[in-house]
Every structure is written in C-alpha cells, then in structure tokens.
Amino acid sequence: MASQSLTSHLLSLNQDQFNRATQSRFLARAASGTLSKPLISHWLANDRLYMQGYIRLTGELLRIIKMPSKPTPSKSAGSVDPRLVDWLVDAIVNIRREERFFMDVAERYDLDVDLTESNGESIKEEKKIEGLRRFEKLFDSLTTGQSSEPVLPWLEGVVLFWATEKVYFEAWSWAKKQAEGSTGKSNASDADGGAMRKEFIPNWTNDEFINFVDTLEKILNDGVQDAIRGDGGVRKQIEERAEQVWQQLLDAEEAFWPRVD
C-alpha cells in the first residue's frame, strides 16, 4: 500500500485547530455582509502587509533551489526543482496582481488599507493584528539565508506556502457556502457595500486558485517522495520539520481573523 503523502499527513493533524482557522466568526460575518468598512479596512491592510513576507520568502526559495545541469526536454514537466521554480515565478506574478486587486477594490468601495504613519514608511506594531505578527516572525525565520538542511533545503518554505494557500482557500470556500445559504439579500445592502460578497469571496474561491494550490501540493509531495526513497528515518525527519511549520502556520492563520461579536 502506498505511503501517506506529506500533505495528507499534515492535514490529519490538529484538525480542531484547522477547523477554527477555516470557520471563524469573521468569515461567517463576511459571508453575511455584516462586517463594517473600518473592520474590513484594517484586516485588508494587514493582509496586504502579509504579502511582503510572502514575496521575501519567494526570493529566498528561488535563491536556494538547485536547478539541474542536464537540460529539460521542452515537452517535459521536468524534475521537482524546475517545477517549483515555475510555481514560484507564478506566485510572484499572482501576489503582485493580488495587491493591485486589493487597491482597486479598496478605492471603489472606500476602504482605507494604509497603516503607515505620517512619514509614509513606519507602521506602529499596535496596528498589526496578532496573526500578521506571527506570520512576520515565521517568514523572517525562513529568510535568514542560513538554511543548512542537506535534504530538501526548501522544505519549510514550501510547506508554509502550501499550507497558507490551502487554509486560505478552505476558509473562503467555507465562507462562500455560508453566503450561498443566506437569505439572498442584495450585495448593495451589505455593510461594506458588497466588497466581501461581490469581490473578495469570489476572487478567493475560483478554480484558478485551487489549481494553483493543488499544483504546489503535487510538487511538494513528489519532492518528499524523491527524497525519502523508502528510508523511514528520512521520512520521520521530514515529517518532523514539516509538522513544526504546520503548527506555527495554524497558529498564525487562526490569529489572523479578527474577533467579532
């Protein structure tokens, strides 16, 4: 019988916390259109700052990936490392497009996503939600330029990317189901004018997003299988490294949803 994939193993852990991270009261309120503009603005501003750590980690992974010396045939998907490079390049394009989308929606719905002080640069720590502070710590720990792991030096970073995208997609997919089961009031009557139900929820639950997540999941699991090659000791080491990231990621994701009444 085939061994359980790394991502399946991670998803089998901390299931109660996974549910809390993907089924929060904030998400339920977003689905019902009852979040205020100030609350959404503050959360979006923090989500935009999260993107900066995402970009830094992308650069770090591109730096440490070792591309094969042997050319890859044009019709071939290639080995894991070239496929991972392709995904990271797409990730950079996507995250920059996402920020432009944030700004477009913010401008059209009168949402303020600027947390900077009068100098236009500094941001007071108290303006950051706890989830962002945890993400910043996690991103910083993986962008020191000092990775010394001989086996899959990119493992922690890729687990973090897959996990944060997976949780985000599942969270907004849950919100979408709640919205579909609501009474059917028009988006125009929403407290935010429809920003969440008309713009953001569809954007974060489309087929392109889940295909993006699934592609990285396949790359991650293939890379792990290539590294293990039937060695139980290596599997255990990889799982332990991945589990640490998974736990920190769930802590950050759960804390990223603001508390609402």
Residue pairs with C-beta under 8 A, 6 or more apart in sequence:
3 228
3 235
4 12
5 221
5 224
5 225
6 159
6 220
6 221
6 224
6 238
6 239
6 242
7 162
7 166
7 217
7 220
7 221
9 239
9 242
10 159
10 163
10 242
10 243
10 246
11 18
13 243
13 246
13 247
14 246
14 247
14 250
17 250
17 251
17 254
18 167
18 250
20 254
21 167
21 171
21 250
21 253
21 254
21 257
22 167
22 170
22 171
22 174
22 253
23 171
23 174
24 171
24 254
24 257
25 257
25 259
25 260
26 35
26 43
26 257
26 258
26 259
26 260
27 171
27 172
27 174
27 175
27 178
27 257
28 175
28 178
29 35
29 260
30 40
30 175
30 196
30 197
30 200
30 201
31 175
31 176
31 177
31 178
31 179
31 182
31 196
31 197
31 201
32 178
32 179
32 182
33 179
33 182
33 185
33 187
33 189
33 190
33 191
33 192
33 194
33 196
33 197
34 190
34 191
35 191
35 192
35 196
35 260
36 191
36 192
37 109
37 110
37 111
37 191
37 192
37 193
37 195
39 258
39 260
40 111
40 192
40 195
40 196
41 106
41 111
41 112
41 113
42 115
42 127
42 129
42 258
43 129
43 258
44 102
44 106
44 111
44 113
45 112
45 113
45 114
45 115
45 127
46 115
46 128
46 129
46 131
46 132
46 256
47 102
47 256
48 99
48 102
48 113
49 115
49 123
49 128
49 132
49 136
50 132
50 135
50 256
51 95
51 98
51 99
53 135
53 136
53 138
53 139
53 140
53 143
54 91
54 95
54 139
54 161
54 164
55 92
55 95
56 139
56 143
57 139
57 142
57 143
57 157
57 160
57 161
58 88
58 91
58 92
58 95
59 143
60 142
60 143
60 145
60 157
61 84
61 88
61 154
61 157
61 158
62 85
62 88
63 145
64 147
64 153
64 154
65 81
65 84
65 85
65 88
65 154
66 81
67 81
67 82
67 85
68 78
68 79
68 81
68 82
72 78
72 79
72 82
77 83
80 219
80 222
80 223
80 226
83 219
83 222
84 154
84 158
84 219
84 223
87 215
87 216
87 219
90 212
91 161
91 212
94 212
101 203
102 113
103 113
105 111
105 195
105 199
105 200
106 112
106 113
109 192
109 193
109 194
109 195
109 199
110 193
111 192
111 195
115 123
115 124
115 127
115 128
116 122
116 123
117 123
117 124
125 133
128 136
129 255
129 256
129 258
130 255
130 256
131 252
131 253
131 254
131 255
131 256
131 257
132 256
134 248
134 251
134 252
134 255
134 256
135 252
135 256
138 160
138 245
138 248
138 249
138 252
139 160
142 156
142 157
142 160
147 153
149 155
149 241
151 227
151 234
151 237
151 238
152 223
152 224
152 227
152 238
154 223
155 223
155 224
155 238
155 241
155 242
156 241
156 242
156 244
156 245
158 216
158 219
158 220
158 223
159 220
159 241
159 242
159 245
159 246
159 249
160 245
160 249
161 216
162 213
162 216
162 217
162 220
163 245
163 246
163 249
163 250
164 249
164 253
165 209
165 212
165 213
165 216
166 213
166 217
167 249
167 250
167 253
168 204
168 253
169 204
169 205
169 209
169 210
169 213
171 253
171 257
172 200
172 201
172 204
172 205
173 205
175 201
176 201
176 202
176 205
179 197
179 201
186 194
187 193
187 194
187 197
187 198
188 194
190 196
190 197
203 209
224 238
227 234
227 238
228 234
228 235
228 238
